[in-house]
Amino acid sequence: MNSQQIQDKIKDIQSKYQEQIEHSISSGKSEDIARIVQEMQNEMTSLNAMILELNESSPKEIILPKVLNNNLSDLDLDAIAYKSDLDFFRQLPQKTDYLNAIEQANKDNSQFNSRRSLLSTAMRMSENVSKPFFKIVDRCRETLKFKAPIEIFVVQDSHFNAAAMPMTDDRVLIYFTSSLLEKFSEEELAFVLGHEMGHIMFGHVNIPINSLAYYFHLLSGRDIIKLKSWQRAAELSADRAGLLCSQDYSAACTAFFKLSSGITSNNFKFNVNDYMVQFSDLEHYLKNNKSQNVNEVYSSHPLNPIRLKALEIFKNSEAYGQFINDQTNVTLKTDESELLIKSFMDIMEPNYLDDESKSAETIREFMFYSAYMIASADGKMDDKEIKQIASLMNKEDVTLEVVELSLKDPKQIIEDIKATSSKILFELSEIQRSNIVRDLFIVATADNALTMTEIDTMYNICNVFAVNPYLIEDLIRESNITVEQPSEPLAA
């Protein structure tokens, strides 16, 4: 058995048990997850034993090439990063479209000196200002084996916020709002600071996501979707860096509590168990089509209860145990923990791009019919629209399929949309269905223009797919494309 066969076997095992976990969640049998994870662990153990037996003469570990560089940290970053985040950077060197768009976006940003801006609008922190805070900074630097110089700035603001910025003048830049520095405890600050340092050492700040939005025309629909998904994955990696700094899960929880609620009074006590119950309730709503907040659809961050659940799983993982040199609380091997986290992350988005399941195939069929109706709504369909449809279908070209569809009666295509929708309508949460509509919007804007007929077609698809039609208005605003005032949205 060669290394590729071993990787394929591991992937097969992960896929099999992920389906079981998702089924348990969707059917309300979350108590079965522990049993499923144990079965997966047994199968992985058997596979490891077989690998050792096959290589008994010269047993050696299969070593994959490192993905993340250690220019800023001497840690094994690959061992800490969330798998989906790591996969993005593993594939990035082969993604010439991404690289071209990133290069263009960075050229735009080159005219802006973030350090000069902070020096002119914020206060630079020093040990003279707060020795206790800089003890936290030094502790985080040592824990993360961070090598670059850091400048901390404070911005006067009543909101809780912190952010890392791309390196400028060979310095790492992080800013905090004044209210956050005043109201967060030492361990909470260690978590927040570690989170921001994580964004830097994992290379997240090198992907200029806001500027990239102006270059989406250089990317395929699949690339845009995966970029948005990566944003969420990156937050989980940064959260892990925060936990490594604080090594206090309850402090991470209280930090999220303060960020979510704004409450810092001692009259209110945060309870981790209560927050996990909130996660279960949120999971129920998302799984049972009761999410009404369209902002969830294109949020760049996972929902806070999901982030805390993912962090709790990481806390009990082999990877975290190895870092803190304590295996006492390890209950999950790394592959198992990553698979379990992915099952929760999938609550927020449909996994249809590469999945070969019957459900994913039906989603792609629904999207093909819907994308055709959107692209042809204005009476013409250009090459850019066809290329984006092909991208969503994971095909090189769909010109022939588009021509064949153009010969059909539009009324029949509408019936096909309704038929395919009915097959998957109740398998997907509203947030997942809304994400599919968001992805179809990529086709509508492929030619960098929107017409009234395209917009009306999108509204009609929302009707068929039971999606809040006001999502279309939000997507139009987000796209920065000027259109005529759309007609009144149809009732969902």
VMD Tcl script that draws the C-alpha trace (Angstrom):
set ca {
  {0.00 0.00 0.00}
  {1.63 3.23 -1.14}
  {1.20 6.68 0.44}
  {-1.51 7.74 -2.03}
  {-3.55 4.60 -1.32}
  {-3.22 5.24 2.40}
  {-4.44 8.84 1.98}
  {-7.37 7.60 -0.16}
  {-8.29 5.04 2.51}
  {-8.21 7.68 5.25}
  {-10.41 9.93 3.11}
  {-12.91 7.07 2.59}
  {-13.10 6.43 6.34}
  {-13.60 10.13 7.07}
  {-16.31 10.45 4.42}
  {-18.21 7.40 5.70}
  {-18.31 8.55 9.31}
  {-18.99 12.19 8.45}
  {-22.22 11.08 6.75}
  {-23.17 9.13 9.87}
  {-22.45 12.10 12.13}
  {-24.47 14.47 9.92}
  {-27.35 12.00 9.85}
  {-27.30 11.73 13.66}
  {-27.37 15.52 14.00}
  {-30.17 16.02 11.47}
  {-32.30 13.25 13.01}
  {-31.88 14.60 16.54}
  {-29.80 11.65 17.73}
  {-26.76 13.58 18.89}
  {-26.19 10.97 21.61}
  {-25.04 8.61 18.84}
  {-22.07 10.83 17.94}
  {-19.81 9.43 20.69}
  {-20.47 5.88 19.46}
  {-19.82 6.86 15.83}
  {-16.57 8.61 16.76}
  {-15.46 5.51 18.69}
  {-16.19 3.30 15.67}
  {-14.21 5.64 13.45}
  {-11.33 5.61 15.94}
  {-11.35 1.79 15.94}
  {-11.22 1.69 12.15}
  {-8.40 4.24 12.01}
  {-6.50 2.22 14.63}
  {-6.92 -0.92 12.50}
  {-5.64 0.98 9.47}
  {-2.60 2.20 11.40}
  {-1.87 -1.37 12.51}
  {-2.09 -2.58 8.93}
  {0.28 0.20 7.74}
  {2.82 -0.75 10.42}
  {2.53 -4.41 9.47}
  {3.08 -3.65 5.78}
  {6.14 -1.57 6.64}
  {7.44 -3.76 9.45}
  {10.84 -4.15 7.85}
  {11.42 -0.38 7.94}
  {8.54 1.32 9.73}
  {8.42 5.04 9.14}
  {5.88 7.80 9.38}
  {4.36 9.21 6.20}
  {5.48 12.83 6.15}
  {3.62 15.35 4.01}
  {5.45 18.51 2.95}
  {4.86 21.51 5.22}
  {2.30 24.01 4.00}
  {2.65 27.02 6.31}
  {6.06 28.65 6.62}
  {7.61 29.58 9.94}
  {8.91 33.02 9.03}
  {6.99 34.51 11.96}
  {6.75 31.57 14.35}
  {8.83 28.53 15.21}
  {5.73 26.48 15.99}
  {4.60 23.60 13.77}
  {1.78 25.68 12.30}
  {0.49 22.81 10.14}
  {-0.22 20.82 13.31}
  {-2.31 23.63 14.81}
  {-4.26 25.05 11.86}
  {-7.81 23.90 11.16}
  {-7.70 21.42 8.27}
  {-9.91 23.43 5.88}
  {-7.72 26.50 6.45}
  {-4.59 24.42 5.81}
  {-6.09 22.89 2.65}
  {-6.71 26.36 1.23}
  {-3.03 27.29 1.53}
  {-1.95 23.85 0.31}
  {-3.86 24.40 -2.94}
  {-3.08 28.12 -3.32}
  {0.22 27.77 -5.27}
  {-1.66 25.97 -8.07}
  {-4.46 28.56 -8.16}
  {-3.16 31.06 -10.70}
  {-6.49 32.91 -10.77}
  {-6.31 33.46 -7.01}
  {-2.70 34.56 -7.20}
  {-3.44 37.04 -9.99}
  {-6.39 38.51 -8.10}
  {-4.34 38.73 -4.89}
  {-1.52 40.47 -6.77}
  {-3.94 43.04 -8.21}
  {-5.57 43.63 -4.80}
  {-2.18 44.06 -3.11}
  {-1.21 46.64 -5.73}
  {-4.27 48.63 -4.70}
  {-3.28 48.33 -1.04}
  {0.34 49.33 -1.68}
  {-0.63 52.99 -1.68}
  {-1.99 52.74 1.86}
  {0.45 52.75 4.77}
  {-1.48 51.20 7.67}
  {1.24 52.01 10.20}
  {1.25 55.69 9.27}
  {-2.53 55.72 9.56}
  {-2.43 54.18 13.05}
  {0.34 56.54 14.16}
  {-1.84 59.48 13.16}
  {-5.19 58.26 14.53}
  {-4.42 55.93 17.45}
  {-2.15 55.70 20.50}
  {0.80 53.31 20.37}
  {1.02 51.21 23.53}
  {4.25 50.72 25.46}
  {5.35 49.25 28.78}
  {5.33 52.77 30.17}
  {1.59 52.88 29.47}
  {0.75 49.43 30.88}
  {3.31 46.94 32.18}
  {0.60 44.35 33.05}
  {-0.64 44.34 29.46}
  {2.86 43.93 28.05}
  {3.41 40.96 30.32}
  {0.52 39.40 28.40}
  {2.16 40.40 25.11}
  {5.48 38.84 26.17}
  {3.73 35.69 27.33}
  {1.91 35.30 24.01}
  {5.11 35.93 22.07}
  {6.90 33.22 24.04}
  {4.01 30.73 23.81}
  {3.59 31.15 20.05}
  {7.37 31.38 19.53}
  {6.66 34.59 17.66}
  {9.70 36.16 16.02}
  {8.59 39.48 14.51}
  {8.41 42.83 16.35}
  {4.87 43.78 17.36}
  {3.35 47.24 17.68}
  {0.11 47.51 19.65}
  {-2.22 50.46 19.13}
  {-5.34 51.48 21.02}
  {-8.27 53.21 19.28}
  {-10.84 55.15 21.26}
  {-14.12 53.27 20.77}
  {-16.97 52.05 22.98}
  {-17.32 48.84 20.97}
  {-15.26 45.71 21.66}
  {-12.95 45.04 18.75}
  {-9.41 44.06 17.81}
  {-7.73 43.47 14.47}
  {-4.44 42.42 12.94}
  {-3.10 44.23 9.90}
  {-0.60 43.22 7.20}
  {3.03 43.78 8.15}
  {4.26 47.29 7.45}
  {7.89 48.44 7.72}
  {8.76 44.92 8.95}
  {6.46 45.31 11.93}
  {3.38 43.36 12.98}
  {0.49 45.73 13.67}
  {-2.42 44.94 16.02}
  {-4.97 47.36 17.36}
  {-7.51 47.14 20.19}
  {-10.40 49.40 21.02}
  {-10.11 51.17 24.35}
  {-13.24 49.56 25.77}
  {-11.92 46.05 25.10}
  {-8.63 46.74 26.87}
  {-10.48 48.18 29.85}
  {-13.20 45.55 30.23}
  {-11.43 42.24 29.45}
  {-9.55 40.20 32.03}
  {-5.91 39.17 31.64}
  {-6.77 35.70 30.31}
  {-9.44 37.09 28.00}
  {-6.92 39.56 26.60}
  {-4.43 36.72 26.11}
  {-7.05 34.86 24.07}
  {-7.92 37.91 21.93}
  {-4.27 38.86 21.40}
  {-3.35 35.27 20.53}
  {-6.24 35.16 18.06}
  {-4.94 38.25 16.24}
  {-1.36 36.96 16.30}
  {-2.72 33.73 14.82}
  {-4.16 35.62 11.85}
  {-0.66 36.99 11.26}
  {1.44 33.84 11.69}
  {-0.97 31.66 9.69}
  {-0.75 34.16 6.80}
  {-4.43 35.16 6.84}
  {-3.62 38.88 6.71}
  {-1.78 38.30 3.42}
  {-5.08 37.55 1.67}
  {-6.60 41.02 1.16}
  {-10.17 39.77 1.27}
  {-11.89 43.18 1.15}
  {-9.87 44.39 -1.83}
  {-10.28 41.01 -3.54}
  {-14.02 41.68 -3.80}
  {-13.21 44.16 -6.57}
  {-11.44 41.40 -8.53}
  {-14.00 38.62 -8.29}
  {-14.35 38.87 -12.08}
  {-10.89 37.24 -12.25}
  {-12.10 34.24 -10.24}
  {-14.36 31.32 -11.02}
  {-17.59 30.84 -9.09}
  {-16.06 27.89 -7.26}
  {-13.08 30.01 -6.22}
  {-15.32 32.76 -4.86}
  {-17.39 30.27 -2.87}
  {-14.30 28.57 -1.47}
  {-12.77 31.94 -0.61}
  {-15.81 32.83 1.49}
  {-15.72 29.41 3.12}
  {-12.00 29.82 3.84}
  {-12.69 33.07 5.71}
  {-14.72 31.10 8.23}
  {-12.12 28.33 8.46}
  {-9.39 30.90 9.12}
  {-11.24 32.13 12.21}
  {-11.08 28.64 13.74}
  {-7.29 28.49 13.28}
  {-6.92 31.93 14.87}
  {-9.15 30.85 17.78}
  {-6.76 27.94 18.36}
  {-3.82 30.33 18.59}
  {-5.84 32.33 21.13}
  {-6.47 29.21 23.22}
  {-2.78 28.31 23.09}
  {-1.97 31.74 24.54}
  {-4.54 31.71 27.31}
  {-4.66 27.92 27.83}
  {-7.96 28.69 29.52}
  {-11.09 27.58 27.66}
  {-13.40 29.35 30.10}
  {-11.58 32.64 29.37}
  {-12.18 32.11 25.64}
  {-15.85 31.53 26.42}
  {-16.18 34.65 28.55}
  {-14.39 36.67 25.86}
  {-16.98 35.49 23.33}
  {-19.74 36.22 25.85}
  {-18.56 39.83 26.23}
  {-18.12 40.23 22.47}
  {-21.61 38.82 21.82}
  {-23.54 40.50 24.62}
  {-21.53 43.59 25.48}
  {-22.10 42.72 29.15}
  {-19.14 43.09 31.52}
  {-20.88 43.74 34.85}
  {-20.09 41.43 37.77}
  {-23.85 41.07 38.24}
  {-23.86 38.71 35.27}
  {-21.96 35.41 35.29}
  {-21.16 33.48 32.15}
  {-21.85 29.75 32.28}
  {-20.15 27.51 29.73}
  {-22.82 24.81 29.99}
  {-25.56 27.35 29.28}
  {-23.68 28.50 26.19}
  {-23.35 24.91 24.97}
  {-27.13 24.53 25.38}
  {-27.42 27.68 23.25}
  {-25.29 25.92 20.62}
  {-27.68 22.95 20.66}
  {-30.67 25.27 20.29}
  {-28.98 27.16 17.43}
  {-28.09 23.85 15.78}
  {-31.77 22.84 15.98}
  {-32.93 26.06 14.32}
  {-30.33 25.88 11.56}
  {-31.05 22.21 10.89}
  {-34.81 22.67 10.93}
  {-35.13 25.59 8.53}
  {-35.89 28.22 11.15}
  {-32.99 30.63 10.58}
  {-34.29 34.02 9.47}
  {-31.14 36.14 9.73}
  {-29.87 36.66 6.19}
  {-26.66 38.17 7.59}
  {-25.66 34.62 8.56}
  {-25.48 33.76 4.86}
  {-22.36 35.70 4.03}
  {-20.90 36.31 7.45}
  {-17.11 36.13 7.25}
  {-17.06 34.51 10.72}
  {-18.70 31.28 11.89}
  {-21.50 31.86 14.39}
  {-20.07 32.26 17.90}
  {-21.65 29.12 19.43}
  {-20.20 27.08 16.55}
  {-16.77 28.64 17.11}
  {-16.86 27.75 20.80}
  {-17.99 24.21 20.04}
  {-15.11 23.85 17.56}
  {-12.69 25.22 20.16}
  {-13.99 22.79 22.79}
  {-13.34 19.87 20.40}
  {-9.83 21.18 19.68}
  {-9.20 21.51 23.45}
  {-9.85 17.77 23.80}
  {-7.80 16.82 20.75}
  {-4.46 15.11 20.40}
  {-3.00 18.23 18.72}
  {-3.75 20.48 21.70}
  {-2.57 17.84 24.17}
  {0.75 17.59 22.38}
  {1.21 21.35 22.45}
  {0.65 21.70 26.20}
  {2.48 18.40 26.90}
  {-0.56 17.01 28.71}
  {-2.54 14.09 27.32}
  {-4.86 13.87 30.34}
  {-7.93 15.34 28.64}
  {-7.29 13.98 25.14}
  {-10.39 12.17 23.91}
  {-10.02 12.60 20.15}
  {-7.27 11.94 17.68}
  {-6.50 14.80 15.30}
  {-8.32 13.30 12.29}
  {-11.38 12.60 14.42}
  {-11.53 16.10 15.90}
  {-11.16 17.77 12.49}
  {-13.93 15.61 11.05}
  {-16.25 16.38 13.94}
  {-15.59 20.13 13.64}
  {-16.28 20.00 9.91}
  {-19.66 18.38 10.58}
  {-20.63 21.46 12.63}
  {-19.17 23.93 10.14}
  {-21.19 22.30 7.37}
  {-24.32 23.50 9.18}
  {-23.57 26.95 7.76}
  {-22.99 25.99 4.13}
  {-23.99 23.23 1.69}
  {-21.20 20.87 0.69}
  {-22.13 20.39 -2.95}
  {-19.07 21.58 -4.89}
  {-17.05 18.37 -4.64}
  {-19.41 15.98 -2.89}
  {-20.52 12.98 -4.95}
  {-23.64 12.18 -2.93}
  {-27.10 11.99 -4.51}
  {-28.16 15.09 -2.60}
  {-25.18 17.12 -3.92}
  {-25.92 15.93 -7.43}
  {-29.52 17.14 -7.09}
  {-28.32 20.51 -5.77}
  {-26.06 20.92 -8.80}
  {-28.98 20.00 -11.07}
  {-31.19 22.61 -9.40}
  {-28.40 25.17 -9.71}
  {-27.86 24.42 -13.40}
  {-31.51 25.01 -14.29}
  {-31.68 28.10 -12.06}
  {-28.38 29.54 -13.32}
  {-29.53 29.11 -16.91}
  {-32.78 30.99 -16.22}
  {-30.87 33.81 -14.49}
  {-28.22 34.16 -17.21}
  {-30.77 34.07 -20.04}
  {-33.31 36.32 -18.32}
  {-32.10 39.42 -20.19}
  {-32.39 37.65 -23.55}
  {-28.69 36.96 -23.99}
  {-26.00 34.80 -22.41}
  {-22.32 35.67 -22.74}
  {-19.19 33.55 -22.30}
  {-18.52 34.85 -18.78}
  {-21.90 33.62 -17.58}
  {-21.40 30.21 -19.21}
  {-17.95 29.90 -17.63}
  {-19.35 30.65 -14.18}
  {-22.12 28.08 -14.65}
  {-19.48 25.51 -15.69}
  {-17.44 26.40 -12.62}
  {-20.37 25.77 -10.27}
  {-21.03 22.45 -12.02}
  {-17.33 21.51 -11.72}
  {-17.02 21.08 -15.49}
  {-14.64 22.49 -18.08}
  {-17.46 23.57 -20.38}
  {-21.27 23.44 -20.37}
  {-21.89 25.13 -23.73}
  {-23.49 22.00 -25.19}
  {-25.75 21.53 -22.14}
  {-26.76 25.21 -22.31}
  {-27.63 24.90 -26.01}
  {-29.72 21.81 -25.32}
  {-31.52 23.59 -22.49}
  {-32.21 26.60 -24.71}
  {-34.29 24.33 -26.96}
  {-36.66 23.48 -24.13}
  {-39.83 25.38 -23.31}
  {-39.02 27.86 -20.48}
  {-42.15 26.67 -18.67}
  {-40.70 23.15 -18.61}
  {-37.42 24.46 -17.18}
  {-39.38 26.18 -14.42}
  {-41.08 22.87 -13.67}
  {-37.63 21.22 -13.58}
  {-36.49 23.83 -11.05}
  {-39.54 23.14 -8.88}
  {-39.07 19.37 -9.15}
  {-35.39 19.40 -8.17}
  {-36.09 21.93 -5.42}
  {-38.73 19.67 -3.87}
  {-36.20 16.82 -3.64}
  {-33.76 18.78 -1.48}
  {-35.91 21.50 0.11}
  {-36.27 19.79 3.48}
  {-32.78 18.28 3.52}
  {-31.19 21.73 3.70}
  {-31.50 24.39 6.36}
  {-32.56 27.86 5.32}
  {-29.02 29.14 5.76}
  {-27.75 26.41 3.42}
  {-30.44 27.19 0.85}
  {-29.65 30.89 1.17}
  {-25.99 30.16 0.50}
  {-26.99 28.35 -2.70}
  {-28.93 31.44 -3.82}
  {-25.89 33.55 -2.91}
  {-23.79 31.30 -5.14}
  {-26.29 31.67 -8.01}
  {-25.88 35.43 -7.66}
  {-22.32 34.94 -8.93}
  {-23.82 33.97 -12.30}
  {-26.12 37.00 -12.28}
  {-23.15 39.34 -11.85}
  {-20.67 37.45 -14.06}
  {-20.91 40.12 -16.77}
  {-20.56 42.86 -14.12}
  {-24.10 44.00 -14.77}
  {-27.59 43.37 -13.38}
  {-30.86 43.79 -15.22}
  {-34.38 43.99 -13.86}
  {-35.28 40.64 -15.42}
  {-32.28 38.92 -13.79}
  {-33.24 40.37 -10.43}
  {-36.88 39.29 -10.81}
  {-35.72 35.80 -11.75}
  {-33.63 35.66 -8.59}
  {-36.68 36.66 -6.54}
  {-38.72 33.89 -8.15}
  {-36.01 31.33 -7.35}
  {-36.12 32.50 -3.71}
  {-39.85 31.78 -3.76}
  {-39.40 28.27 -5.11}
  {-36.53 27.50 -2.76}
  {-38.17 28.98 0.37}
  {-35.48 31.62 0.89}
  {-36.06 35.07 2.35}
  {-36.26 37.29 -0.79}
  {-34.69 40.25 1.01}
  {-31.43 38.36 0.68}
  {-31.34 39.54 -2.95}
  {-31.38 43.18 -1.90}
  {-28.51 42.54 0.52}
  {-26.51 40.77 -2.19}
  {-27.08 43.65 -4.60}
  {-25.80 46.13 -2.01}
  {-22.79 43.93 -1.24}
  {-21.92 43.60 -4.95}
  {-21.49 47.38 -5.46}
  {-23.11 46.97 -8.88}
  {-25.47 49.80 -9.85}
  {-28.90 48.61 -11.01}
  {-32.33 50.05 -11.41}
  {-34.49 49.87 -8.31}
  {-35.63 46.24 -8.19}
  {-39.32 45.43 -8.15}
  {-41.04 44.69 -4.85}
  {-39.85 41.33 -3.48}
  {-42.34 38.52 -3.74}
  {-43.59 36.98 -0.52}
  {-41.48 34.05 0.59}
}
mol new
graphics top color blue
foreach p $ca { graphics top sphere $p radius 0.5 }
foreach p [lrange $ca 0 end-1] q [lrange $ca 1 end] { graphics top cylinder $p $q radius 0.2 }
display resetview
